[in-house]
Amino acid sequence: MTNSHSGVLPHPPVSPKTRWAWAVGTFFGAGLLKPGPGTYGSIAALLLWYFAAHALHTTSLALALGTAFAALLVTLLGIPAATIVARESGREDPGHVVIDEVAGQLIALIGLTPTWPHAALALVLFRAFDIFKPPPIRQLERLPAGTGIMLDDVAAGLFALVFAHLLLLLTHPPA
């Protein structure tokens, strides 16, 4: 069927998107930014963590526990959201799904002092582990659907967490 005025075929019908999954999966649109949507997702998580830490004036322990809880919640919501968005996108691991970077970045920030140098360290380490994916991180991508999408970034976040704390311990040993 053509449009009688232009002779152009109409666009095929667009399948409806599951709104909650797309909002969560793209972290409220951060994943739609170009270039490097994963970095935008990581930066969004880092900024939320930083400003929440300063606005809430919490103890170090409360911040670490809150960050860990947020990472767990994001991971648990992210698995079904990533699964749905991947299916609706027709891609195995769509770049616009950045909820995995949000979870991994939050994990990398657990226990750090909310300062820009510590935040930058966690960001650089997490993005490096997420991009280069040393073993066993790459193997986790093979898990099915949203589980694979999320867990490789969770592992990258754990690697960044350990390396950040070791680096800070080596450069600033306790008195």
Residue pairs with C-beta under 8 A, 6 or more apart in sequence:
1 9
1 10
2 8
2 9
2 10
3 9
3 10
15 88
17 88
18 84
18 85
18 88
20 81
21 80
21 81
21 84
21 85
21 88
22 81
22 85
22 88
24 77
24 78
24 81
24 99
25 31
25 78
25 81
25 82
25 84
25 85
25 96
25 97
25 98
25 99
26 32
26 85
26 96
26 97
26 98
26 99
27 41
27 44
27 45
27 98
27 99
27 101
27 102
30 37
30 40
30 41
30 43
30 44
30 98
31 37
31 38
31 40
31 41
31 95
31 96
31 97
31 98
31 99
32 96
33 40
37 95
37 96
37 98
38 95
38 98
38 101
38 127
38 130
39 101
39 127
40 98
41 98
41 99
41 100
41 101
41 102
41 105
42 98
42 101
42 102
42 104
42 105
42 123
42 126
42 127
42 130
43 123
44 98
44 102
45 101
45 102
45 105
45 106
45 109
46 105
46 109
46 119
46 122
46 123
49 67
49 70
49 105
49 106
49 109
49 114
49 119
50 114
50 116
50 119
52 66
53 63
53 114
54 114
56 63
58 66
60 111
60 113
63 114
64 110
64 111
67 106
67 109
67 110
67 111
68 107
68 110
70 106
71 103
71 106
71 107
71 110
71 154
71 157
74 99
74 102
74 103
74 106
75 103
75 150
75 154
77 99
78 99
78 100
78 102
78 103
78 146
78 149
78 150
79 146
79 147
79 149
79 150
80 146
81 97
81 99
81 146
82 97
82 99
82 100
82 145
82 146
82 149
82 150
83 145
83 146
83 147
83 149
84 146
85 94
85 96
85 97
86 92
86 93
86 94
86 97
86 145
86 146
86 149
87 145
89 96
93 141
93 148
93 149
97 149
99 150
100 149
100 150
100 152
100 153
100 154
101 126
101 130
101 153
103 150
103 153
103 154
103 157
104 126
104 130
104 153
104 154
104 155
104 156
104 157
104 160
105 122
105 123
105 126
105 157
106 157
107 126
107 154
107 157
107 158
107 160
107 161
108 122
108 123
108 125
108 126
108 156
108 157
108 160
108 161
108 164
109 119
109 122
109 161
110 161
111 161
111 165
112 118
112 119
112 121
112 122
112 164
112 165
112 168
118 164
118 168
121 164
121 167
121 168
122 160
122 161
122 164
125 159
125 160
125 163
125 164
126 156
126 157
126 160
128 160
129 137
129 155
129 156
129 157
129 159
129 160
129 163
130 137
130 152
130 153
130 156
133 141
133 152
133 156
134 159
136 155
137 152
137 155
137 156
137 159
138 152
140 148
140 151
140 152
140 154
140 155
141 148
141 149
141 152
142 148
143 151
